[in-house]
Amino acid sequence: MPNSIEPEVKAPTLKRLRQISWLMDNVITIPGTKVGVGLDPILGFIPIGGDFLGVMFSSYIILEAARLGVSRETLGKMVMNVIIDGLVGAVPLLGDLFDFTWKANAYNIKLLEEYLRFPSERKSADKLFIFAVLAGLLLLAIVLVTIPVILIRMLWQAFTGA
């Protein structure tokens, strides 16, 4: 089945997704360089909820890409970018440094643009697959909140003996 979303609908959606990606990955240019930093690594500094928020913004881009009719293969690559960003980003200090270099949202926009520019013969991902992908990303977000809470609790118990 050919993609049922018309080009005039794709353009504003793609523009909005590019803006979100830019905000998350490149909104601030480091003076004297062409290196951009976005809100994603800054959110990563927020204890417990920062990585959760980053995954939620990235999941929105994936949801919209699915709505635009990208294939399972492209969605799978996009999800892997977010998983890498979320899991490595959750590691204290190392993850914060990693967040400054790994730009999952920008990579995902490139994948989306490539797919839209050269749509493959593969059919769009089915609703069950999209649901499974989004449920998996939600689970990842929950894990990213749960792990720091458990670590903080363990440290608190170690220091207080409670």
PyMOL commands that set and color helices and strands:
alter all, ss='L'
color gray80, all
select helices_A, chain A and resi 7-25+39-44+50-67+72-89+94-101+104-117+127-160
alter helices_A, ss='H'
color red, helices_A
select strands_A, chain A and resi 28-29+36-37
alter strands_A, ss='S'
color yellow, strands_A
deselect
rebuild
show_as cartoon
